[in-house]
Amino acid sequence: MQMFNWKAGLSKLGAGLLTASLFSQSAFAFPIYAQQAYANPREANGRIACANCHLAQKPVEIESPQAVLPNSVFEVVIGIPYDLNSKQVLGSGKKGGLNVGAVVILPDGFKLAPADQVPQDVKEKNKGVYISPYSSTAENILVVGPIAGDKHQEIIFPVLAPDPATNSEVNFIKYPIYVGANRGRGQVNPTGEKTNNNIINSPVSGQITDIETKEKGGYTVAIKTASGDTTSVDIPKGLELAATTKSGKVIAADSPLSLNPNVGGFGQTETEIVLQSPARIYGYMLLCFFVTLTQIFLVIKKKQFEKVQAAEMNF
């Protein structure tokens, strides 16, 4: 009997999960793999490496100021929307809530705001959330997660803007901000193996001759090919059989044997922010003041002219 191992077949893709953990209790994830494998999680083609493990696409939202002043603290708010009623298949095969994670790639010079400069209301909203730099040499890249998604569909990143007066590599220009966020488990482990959060497809064409329910959960599906060989496919605990997976059913190769268990996914987006010079703002305010003052004088002058004209006509 030929055995088919559903875990085999994927080459190593590299790590994708976002990062470090958070609550007082320990949470297992793969931030170390991503940080070891990628000096910068944003690849040359613009794709964020987390998408290598989280294969499904989902939306992500970002809110940030259009412009900030040097040495000021501002907020980058990441929204990770999903249906809170959704339950994912955990590594154990049980159903559980979704975890979330995010990475924010800031311009060089921007970094996580020091704790003593973070507003108290932001500290309260981020209670139990640990945001950290991606590495000691990439302080402009911030990561967080996995954390409980039901409590953190919105994550606030407090950011400190740089000062061109003290950092010659920074200028008063427009900069891009790149964001990636996931909800739920991925489909590929950092080792390159599939997780149990995938559809299981038939490796061969043939007839399903037997469906065995395992003692600890899951199924073993036996498929007899036209040549008479029998292939057994393991379906992990927690996955549900597809409606077409029935004993006696003839199926084609790559036909789904299980339903898609994935309810999560990864998304990325970007925005722009301007590092604004205070001198430009003061200059603009001064210009507005003089323009307004000029307008007032013109109105007064016009009124005076009208009075003179009226007096001459009466005379």
C-alpha positions in Angstrom: 0.0 0.0 0.0 1.4 3.4 -1.0 1.3 6.0 1.7 0.8 9.7 1.0 2.1 12.2 3.5 0.2 15.5 3.2 3.1 17.4 4.9 5.6 16.7 2.1 5.9 18.6 -1.1 6.6 22.2 -0.2 10.1 23.6 -0.5 11.3 25.9 2.2 9.6 29.3 1.8 11.1 31.1 4.7 9.5 32.5 7.7 6.5 34.8 7.5 4.9 35.3 10.9 5.2 38.6 12.3 6.6 38.8 15.7 7.1 38.7 19.2 4.6 38.2 21.9 2.8 40.0 24.3 0.6 39.0 27.2 1.8 37.9 30.5 1.2 34.3 29.5 3.5 32.9 26.9 2.4 32.7 23.3 4.1 30.6 20.7 4.9 32.0 17.3 7.8 32.2 14.8 9.2 35.8 15.0 12.7 34.6 15.4 12.6 32.8 12.1 11.4 35.8 10.2 13.9 38.1 11.8 16.8 35.6 11.2 15.8 35.0 7.6 15.1 38.5 6.4 17.2 41.6 7.2 14.2 43.6 5.9 10.8 41.9 5.8 9.8 43.9 2.7 11.2 42.2 -0.4 12.5 43.9 -3.5 9.2 43.4 -5.3 7.3 45.2 -2.5 5.9 41.9 -1.0 6.1 41.6 2.7 7.7 38.2 3.7 4.8 37.3 6.0 2.8 36.5 2.9 5.0 33.5 2.3 3.3 31.7 5.2 -0.1 33.4 5.3 -1.3 32.6 1.7 -4.8 34.0 1.9 -5.3 37.7 1.2 -7.3 39.8 3.6 -7.7 43.6 4.0 -5.7 45.8 6.4 -6.4 49.4 7.3 -4.0 52.2 8.3 -4.5 55.6 9.8 -1.7 58.1 10.2 -1.2 61.9 10.1 -0.6 63.5 6.7 2.3 65.5 8.2 4.3 65.6 11.4 6.9 67.9 13.0 10.5 66.8 14.0 10.8 65.2 17.4 7.1 64.8 17.7 5.2 61.6 18.8 2.4 60.5 16.5 0.2 57.4 16.1 0.0 54.9 13.3 -3.2 52.9 13.8 -3.5 49.5 12.1 -6.9 48.0 11.7 -7.2 44.2 11.3 -10.9 43.5 10.6 -12.4 40.1 10.7 -15.6 38.3 11.9 -15.2 37.8 15.6 -17.4 34.7 15.4 -14.8 33.0 13.3 -12.9 30.1 14.8 -9.7 28.7 13.5 -8.1 25.2 13.6 -5.3 25.3 16.2 -2.1 23.2 15.9 -3.8 20.7 18.3 -6.7 20.3 16.0 -9.1 22.0 18.4 -11.0 25.2 17.4 -10.0 28.5 18.9 -10.0 32.3 18.4 -7.9 34.0 15.9 -4.6 35.7 16.8 -3.4 38.8 15.0 0.0 40.4 14.2 1.4 43.4 12.4 4.5 44.9 11.0 5.0 48.6 10.3 7.9 49.6 8.1 8.7 53.3 8.7 11.1 55.6 6.9 14.7 55.5 8.1 15.1 57.7 11.2 11.6 57.1 12.5 11.3 54.7 15.5 9.2 53.5 18.3 8.5 56.3 20.8 10.1 56.0 24.2 7.7 55.0 26.9 8.0 58.3 28.8 6.8 60.1 25.6 3.8 57.9 24.9 0.4 59.5 25.9 -1.3 57.8 28.8 -4.5 57.0 26.8 -2.4 55.1 24.2 -0.7 53.1 27.0 -4.1 52.1 28.3 -5.3 51.0 24.8 -2.0 49.1 24.3 -2.1 47.4 27.7 -0.7 43.9 27.3 0.7 44.6 23.8 4.4 44.4 23.3 5.7 46.3 20.3 9.4 45.9 19.5 11.9 46.9 16.8 12.5 44.3 14.1 16.2 44.2 15.0 18.9 46.3 16.7 19.8 47.6 13.2 16.3 48.2 12.0 14.7 50.4 14.6 12.4 51.8 11.9 10.6 48.5 11.5 8.1 47.7 14.3 6.5 44.3 14.9 3.8 43.0 17.2 2.1 39.7 17.7 0.7 37.2 17.9 -2.0 38.6 20.2 -5.6 37.9 20.8 -7.6 39.2 17.8 -10.8 39.7 19.7 -9.2 42.3 21.9 -6.9 43.9 19.3 -8.6 44.4 16.0 -6.9 47.8 16.2 -3.3 48.3 17.2 -1.7 51.7 17.9 2.0 52.2 17.1 3.4 55.3 18.9 6.1 56.7 16.7 8.8 59.3 17.2 9.7 61.5 14.2 13.3 62.3 13.6 14.9 65.7 13.5 16.9 66.7 10.4 18.8 69.2 12.6 20.4 66.2 14.5 20.2 63.6 11.7 21.8 64.6 8.4 20.2 61.5 6.6 16.7 62.8 7.2 15.1 65.6 5.2 11.8 67.5 5.2 10.1 65.5 2.5 7.3 63.0 1.9 8.0 59.4 3.0 6.2 56.1 2.5 5.0 53.9 5.3 4.4 50.2 4.6 2.1 48.0 6.7 1.4 44.3 6.8 -1.0 42.5 9.1 -2.4 39.0 9.5 -5.2 37.3 11.4 -5.2 33.6 12.1 -2.6 30.9 11.5 -0.7 30.5 8.3 -0.6 27.7 5.8 3.1 27.1 5.8 5.5 26.6 8.8 8.9 28.4 8.8 10.4 25.0 8.0 8.5 24.9 4.8 6.0 22.2 5.8 2.3 22.7 5.5 0.3 23.4 8.6 -3.0 21.7 9.4 -4.7 24.9 8.3 -4.9 23.8 4.6 -7.3 21.9 2.3 -6.2 18.3 1.8 -6.4 17.3 -1.9 -6.3 13.8 -3.4 -2.9 13.0 -4.8 -4.3 10.5 -7.3 -7.4 9.8 -9.3 -9.4 6.8 -8.3 -12.2 5.5 -6.1 -12.6 6.0 -2.4 -12.7 2.6 -0.9 -12.5 3.4 2.8 -12.7 6.3 5.3 -11.3 5.4 8.7 -11.9 7.7 11.7 -8.7 7.9 13.8 -9.0 7.3 17.5 -7.4 10.6 18.4 -9.2 12.6 15.7 -8.8 13.0 12.0 -9.3 10.5 9.1 -7.5 8.2 6.8 -8.9 8.1 3.3 -8.0 5.1 1.1 -8.2 5.7 -2.7 -7.8 2.8 -5.2 -6.4 3.8 -8.5 -7.2 2.3 -11.9 -4.0 0.3 -11.7 -5.1 -1.4 -8.5 -2.8 0.5 -6.2 -4.2 2.0 -3.0 -3.1 5.3 -1.7 -3.9 6.4 1.9 -4.3 10.1 2.7 -4.1 11.4 6.2 -6.6 14.2 7.1 -5.5 15.9 10.4 -7.7 16.3 13.4 -9.9 19.4 13.2 -10.5 19.3 9.5 -14.0 18.4 8.1 -14.5 16.1 5.2 -15.7 17.6 1.9 -19.2 16.6 0.8 -17.8 14.6 -2.1 -15.5 12.5 0.2 -17.7 9.4 0.5 -16.9 5.8 0.3 -17.4 4.5 -3.2 -17.1 8.0 -4.8 -14.8 8.3 -7.8 -12.6 11.4 -7.6 -10.0 13.1 -9.8 -6.5 14.0 -8.8 -6.3 17.3 -6.8 -9.9 17.0 -5.8 -10.5 18.4 -2.3 -10.9 15.7 0.4 -11.5 18.2 3.2 -13.2 21.6 3.5 -11.0 24.7 3.7 -10.3 25.3 7.4 -8.6 28.7 6.9 -10.6 31.7 8.1 -7.6 34.1 8.3 -5.2 35.7 6.0 -2.6 38.4 5.4 -2.9 41.9 3.9 -0.6 44.8 3.2 -1.0 48.4 2.3 0.9 51.7 2.4 0.5 55.4 3.0 2.6 58.6 2.9 3.6 61.0 5.6 5.4 64.4 5.3 8.1 65.4 7.7 7.2 69.1 7.9 9.6 71.9 8.7 8.4 74.3 11.5 9.9 77.2 9.5 7.6 76.4 6.6 4.6 76.3 8.8 5.5 79.7 10.4 6.2 81.1 7.0 2.8 79.9 5.7 1.1 81.3 8.8 2.8 84.7 8.3 1.9 84.7 4.6 -1.8 84.0 5.5 -1.7 86.8 8.0 -0.4 89.3 5.5 -2.8 88.1 2.8 -5.7 88.5 5.3 -4.5 91.9 6.4 -4.2 93.1 2.8 -7.7 91.9 2.1 -9.0 93.9 5.1 -7.2 97.1 3.9 -8.6 96.6 0.4 -12.1 96.4 1.8 -11.6 99.5 4.0 -10.1 101.4 1.1 -13.0 100.4 -1.1 -15.5 101.6 1.5 -13.7 104.9 1.7 -13.7 105.3 -2.1 -17.4 104.6 -2.2 -18.1 107.3 0.5 -16.1 109.9 -1.5 -18.0 109.0 -4.6 -21.3 109.3 -2.8 -20.3 112.7 -1.3 -19.3 114.1 -4.8 -22.5 113.0 -6.3 -24.6 114.6 -3.6 -22.6 117.8 -4.0 
